[in-house]
Every structure is written in structure tokens, then in C-alpha cells.
Amino acid sequence: MATDQATTPPAPEIQSHDLSQVILLHPPPVFNYFKDLFSKKFHLLKAWESPLPLHEFLTNHAHSTQAMLCSGTGPPISADVMRLLPSLRLVVTTSAGLNHIDLTECRNRGISIANAGEVFSEDVADLAVGLLIDVFRKVSASDRYVRHGLWATKGDYPLGSKLGGKRIGIVGLGSIGFQVAKRLEAFGCNISYNSRKRKDFVSYPFYTNVRELAANSDVLIICCGLTEQTRHMINREVLLALGKEGVIVNIGRGAIIHEKELVQCLVQGEIGGAGLDVFENEPDVPKELFELDNVVLAPHMAVFTTESFKDLCDLMIGNLEAFFSKKPLLSLVMNE
Amino acid sequence: MDSITVLMTSPMSDYLETQLKDRFNLVKLWTYSSKTDFFKHNSHSIRAIVGNTKIGADAELIDSLPELEIVSSYSVGLDKIDLRKCQEKGIRVTNTPDVLTDDVADVAMGLMLAVARRVCECDRFVRRGLWPKGDFRLTNKFSGMQVGIVGLGRIGSAIAKRAEAFGCPISYYSRSEKPETNYKYFSNIIDLAVNCQILVVACALTEETHHIVNREVIDALGPEGILINIGRGSLIDEPELVSALLQGRLGGAGLDVFENEPEVPEQLFGLENVVLMPHVGSDTVETTDAMADLVIKNLEAHFLKKPLLTPVV
């Protein structure tokens, strides 16, 4: 009856401390696009918004926090940081890479890690192929030439190099590396790879070391994660093995390549060109590269598509919800 | 064969020039100060023309060379050759199909990726020192975009094969349906444009296909759509294209060809959603040499009275 409706007390407001707590040290790029979605579902502890130094903030506010959301940008998730989070059971990272997380500490404390899984493997592969075609066929360089009015005054642009038939060496045949391989096969390229382990589901030739892969390739595409083993793995020796006509594309992590040695090789013409989305000290990019027409530079944007960000947001929220309702994580990282 | 006089219409390839000089009596059109001068010295000796996308063999040239037997084009496109006149006069015509198919298809893909994922814009962003000021923005995902191809010939098919590897559904408009493919056929170009996100122009330029991409087609493709041209500039109504881009009625464009090369509409130079290349579709060291070899082989076959390798007429 009408009077019943008038006297029914309003539904209690959901207090933010009823929601499960998630600590963030720094806002991941995807977080900035979907703040509301995260805030509605979780009680977010945002360390960067506090005037307190980090260790004080964590000690005062995050003592019982079980879950963290992080990304490759922002402070590394070191053992020191994790020790200030005694209740931490889960780290969810918006990246595929794990190099910013102290994996040993996680293993020792039984802290689970969930990452971006395969959510943006296609987007990253697309950019890798886009960068490669750009270097081989001088897309950006000839676009500059046209925009400066030089086609009419200086004549035809110098010849590029044919992509078909080229030998592609993929460093790291994970989800991203496999998507790159699949695409380049359609261009008539020949695929080989180096990975931690041989992969049974492909018939591409496998090389046990990167230098040998480089010696037998026209192109190296870096698709692996950054670990102690892969840091500066692509050094002068590998680049010289790749050779004067060789091209390197990096969509992994900047530090996999010894950047100083790469710059030197490019400036001295010891390799043919490079397509780079990642650098050792982002957002700093070696200025010598700006003088070169055989280099294409991107600002770590391989995953920056609206589709990937939406899928990533859904996956991050999905992982956190699964954790808090004691269900299996959607993209748990298995120890290998 | 060095008593046979061959005319090269423009400086298209050093390698080809050397090969022609070694085998024939080579006459270079661009070394003459005037047409009259050229005709005075050569009109009765020239038996072959090697033309390209800049200067081919038009009616005037053909009519003024009474001994002309063959036009061997350093291109696959035939729009600069008066085919009807050649047919009338029994002049053979050859071109360079197949050897350049892969390279042109690669440039089409390069343009698609560059426009959809803003590769050139990113490169400019980094070189201008903008990255320390903040991240780049989001673009649209390329994989899975619907690709519509105008002209499913050799080049169109090669583009389709590549785009399929990115999970792109393929549709096409062509003179005839190709039932041996699994691609979706549209019997008119407007329907194709309505139903795709990226429209790739890959057909030959003929009287029928002149301005086949007009304002109506551009509007059908729309403000989210991307137009790619690796065919011939005049397949697109260029002024309409420019105004559509300036007014935001078209999402983006990747162009390797233009109506009046090497002129490119300057209004495009300030746009971030276009990528402009100076007709480099077949411009790799490997392919230009292969094209030159094919031109030579066709000429030699003709003068040795053997079957032509890639005859058109």
C-alpha cells in the first residue's frame, strides 16, 4: 500500500570500507581511463595521493590489505615494499611483463601474481609488424619527405628493401611472438626463433642462442620479457651478427637491448635499421636516433588501443573479484 | 641486337638503363631539349619503347614512330599507354605483373597499420620531444577491422591474404565475382564502403574506374573509415578526398599515389590522420631489378621472334 512505501527505510549506502581493499602505489595508464569502474567495486588505497612518504602510508593504512594493483610504470614492487604489506596475497599487474615485481619475494611469501595474459598480444604484434614494414619500406621517412615538399623538388625517394623472403628471428615465442610470426608468414617471410624452451606447437627452426639466431636472420624481433638473463642480451656481438642489412624491432622492454651499443651500431651503419617502442630510460630516447631516417620511434604505445584498455580493465577487475570471492584467478602467472 | 633502337621515356632505373645500353641502341627521351629535336633524329629508327608510370606511350608518340613494334612498360599499370592505338597498329605491349605484387601489397599493409595505429604520428611525437610531457593517446585496434578491397586482382588478393593473418574479415568489389575465394562480394562500391572500416583501392585505372571513389563513396566509408590507395591517384576524386579529410567526414587516409604526381595537396601536410608516400609501391632494390629484367626479357623475346613473357596486347 502507498503508506508502506513512504515508511520503508532507504537501502543502506554501501560504505567504501565494506568493499575489498586494493592498494595502488601509482595509477596504471588503464586505471586513468576507467577510474569509476574500479572505484565502484573496490576500496582503493591510492598511495600517490597521500602527502605521507610511501613507507608511512603503507604502515598506517595498508596493514590488512590483501591485494595490490600495479603496472610497469611507477615504483617497482620490491621486497622492501612488500614487507610493508604483511597481509598481501595477490599482485595484479596491468602489464604482460613482470620485471618490475620481485618474483623471489612473491614466491617465498606465496603471493600470487596475475598479469595481462594475452589481452593485448594482437595489438602488440600489430605494432611490431607496423614498425617493421615502416623500416623496410621507409613509410615514416618518405611521409616526412612528401610533407616537406621534397618529392616535387628533389625527385624520387631512395629504394627500400623487400620484406618477402626475409628471415625473421623472433626472440621469445610467447603469446606476442607467436602472433608476430603468424602475421609475417602471410608476407612470405621465413620464421625462426629463440626462446627459453623449444615450442612443440610450431615447426619454425629453433636456435638455442640469440647470437646464432641473429647470424641466420635478416630481422630480429624482441618479444620476450625482461629478466636477469635477458637484460642487455642484445649487445654489440649480437647486432654485428645480425649485420649491416639487419633490422631490429623491439616491443619487449628497452633494457633487453644494450641501448648505447645499439645507438653506436646504428650511427656507424653496422646494422641496417631499427623500429623501437621501448627504451632503457623512458621517456628519454637517445637524441642520436633523431638524426636517423632508418629508425622508427614509438612512445611505448603498443597496447594503447581502446579495445585493449577495455579488455584489460575487465581482466583486472575480473581477477580482483575472483580473488575476493575465493575463485580461481583469470590470468594467474604460473611459475616456470 | 645493338642495331635495334629502343626509346626509354624517362630515367626510371639505372640498372635498366645499363641493361638496355648493353643490348640495344638506346635513345633517352629526356636528353632532348624539344620534341621536334627528338623526332627529327629518331622517328624512323625507334622500334621499341620502354615507358613507365610517368611517361608511357600516348597516341602522339605512337603515331610519330612508324617503325614502332613493341611497348614494354616498366610498370604493371597500363593507364599511360594508348592500348587501343597499339591494338589498331599491331604494336605489342608488355608490362611487369607478379614481380611487384608482394611489394605493393606490403605497402598497402604498411599504410593501413600506419594510419590505424598512428605509427608516423608516434614517430613525430617522439622526435618532437613530446613524450616526457605525457603518454600518447589511444588508437583503434587494427586486428579484426573489416577490410574492403576495390579490385581483387593479383595485388588485391595479396593484400587480402595479408589482412586475413590479422583476423580482418575481407570483402570486395570487382568487375566479376571470384567464387573461388571465401571473401564477401559486393556488386557495387557504395555497399562495400558502407560495410567496411578500411577501403583499399587496388584496381587498374581505366575510363570506367576514373574517380570510382567519389564523394558518395567517401561519405559511405564515413568519419571512422580509412581509405588506402596503392592503385592510381585518379581512382579517387582527390579534391573531394581532401575536403572530406579537412572536414572530418573521413577518418583517415594512406596514399601512395596522387592525381598529379609529384604534386600532393598541401592541405594534407598538416593532418595527423594521413600517411603520404611518394609512389613507392614497387620501389625496392629487389623488385625494381626484377621489373627491369622482365622488361629486357620481353624485348629480347620479341626481337628473337619468341613468345612474349607478359603480353597485354
Chai-1 contact restraints between the chains, C-beta under 6 A:
chainA,res_idxA,chainB,res_idxB,connection_type,confidence,min_distance_angstrom,max_distance_angstrom,comment,restraint_id
A,E122,B,S143,contact,1.0,0.0,6.0,A-B,restraint_1
A,D123,B,K141,contact,1.0,0.0,6.0,A-B,restraint_2
A,D126,B,F142,contact,1.0,0.0,6.0,A-B,restraint_3
A,D126,B,S143,contact,1.0,0.0,6.0,A-B,restraint_4
A,L127,B,R117,contact,1.0,0.0,6.0,A-B,restraint_5
A,G130,B,L113,contact,1.0,0.0,6.0,A-B,restraint_6
A,G130,B,R117,contact,1.0,0.0,6.0,A-B,restraint_7
A,G130,B,V119,contact,1.0,0.0,6.0,A-B,restraint_8
A,I133,B,G110,contact,1.0,0.0,6.0,A-B,restraint_9
A,D134,B,V119,contact,1.0,0.0,6.0,A-B,restraint_10
A,R137,B,V107,contact,1.0,0.0,6.0,A-B,restraint_11
A,R137,B,G110,contact,1.0,0.0,6.0,A-B,restraint_12
A,V139,B,G110,contact,1.0,0.0,6.0,A-B,restraint_13
A,V139,B,A114,contact,1.0,0.0,6.0,A-B,restraint_14
A,S140,B,C120,contact,1.0,0.0,6.0,A-B,restraint_15
A,S140,B,D123,contact,1.0,0.0,6.0,A-B,restraint_16
A,S142,B,M277,contact,1.0,0.0,6.0,A-B,restraint_17
A,S142,B,P278,contact,1.0,0.0,6.0,A-B,restraint_18
A,S142,B,V280,contact,1.0,0.0,6.0,A-B,restraint_19
A,D143,B,C120,contact,1.0,0.0,6.0,A-B,restraint_20
A,D143,B,V275,contact,1.0,0.0,6.0,A-B,restraint_21
A,D143,B,L276,contact,1.0,0.0,6.0,A-B,restraint_22
A,V146,B,V264,contact,1.0,0.0,6.0,A-B,restraint_23
A,V146,B,L276,contact,1.0,0.0,6.0,A-B,restraint_24
A,V146,B,P278,contact,1.0,0.0,6.0,A-B,restraint_25
A,R147,B,F269,contact,1.0,0.0,6.0,A-B,restraint_26
A,W151,B,P262,contact,1.0,0.0,6.0,A-B,restraint_27
A,W151,B,P278,contact,1.0,0.0,6.0,A-B,restraint_28
A,A152,B,P262,contact,1.0,0.0,6.0,A-B,restraint_29
A,Y157,B,P278,contact,1.0,0.0,6.0,A-B,restraint_30
A,Y157,B,V280,contact,1.0,0.0,6.0,A-B,restraint_31
A,L159,B,D283,contact,1.0,0.0,6.0,A-B,restraint_32
A,L159,B,T284,contact,1.0,0.0,6.0,A-B,restraint_33
A,L159,B,V285,contact,1.0,0.0,6.0,A-B,restraint_34
A,G160,B,T284,contact,1.0,0.0,6.0,A-B,restraint_35
A,S161,B,T284,contact,1.0,0.0,6.0,A-B,restraint_36
A,K162,B,D103,contact,1.0,0.0,6.0,A-B,restraint_37
A,K162,B,T284,contact,1.0,0.0,6.0,A-B,restraint_38
A,K162,B,E286,contact,1.0,0.0,6.0,A-B,restraint_39
A,K162,B,T287,contact,1.0,0.0,6.0,A-B,restraint_40
A,L163,B,D106,contact,1.0,0.0,6.0,A-B,restraint_41
A,G164,B,D102,contact,1.0,0.0,6.0,A-B,restraint_42
A,K182,B,A165,contact,1.0,0.0,6.0,A-B,restraint_43
A,R183,B,A165,contact,1.0,0.0,6.0,A-B,restraint_44
A,A186,B,K161,contact,1.0,0.0,6.0,A-B,restraint_45
A,A186,B,R162,contact,1.0,0.0,6.0,A-B,restraint_46
A,A186,B,A165,contact,1.0,0.0,6.0,A-B,restraint_47
A,P283,B,W131,contact,1.0,0.0,6.0,A-B,restraint_48
A,P283,B,P132,contact,1.0,0.0,6.0,A-B,restraint_49
A,V285,B,V126,contact,1.0,0.0,6.0,A-B,restraint_50
A,F290,B,R127,contact,1.0,0.0,6.0,A-B,restraint_51
A,V296,B,D123,contact,1.0,0.0,6.0,A-B,restraint_52
A,L297,B,D123,contact,1.0,0.0,6.0,A-B,restraint_53
A,L297,B,V126,contact,1.0,0.0,6.0,A-B,restraint_54
A,A298,B,C122,contact,1.0,0.0,6.0,A-B,restraint_55
A,P299,B,F125,contact,1.0,0.0,6.0,A-B,restraint_56
A,P299,B,V126,contact,1.0,0.0,6.0,A-B,restraint_57
A,P299,B,W131,contact,1.0,0.0,6.0,A-B,restraint_58
A,P299,B,F136,contact,1.0,0.0,6.0,A-B,restraint_59
A,M301,B,F136,contact,1.0,0.0,6.0,A-B,restraint_60
A,F304,B,L138,contact,1.0,0.0,6.0,A-B,restraint_61
A,T305,B,L138,contact,1.0,0.0,6.0,A-B,restraint_62
A,T305,B,T139,contact,1.0,0.0,6.0,A-B,restraint_63
A,T305,B,K141,contact,1.0,0.0,6.0,A-B,restraint_64
A,T306,B,L138,contact,1.0,0.0,6.0,A-B,restraint_65
A,E307,B,K141,contact,1.0,0.0,6.0,A-B,restraint_66
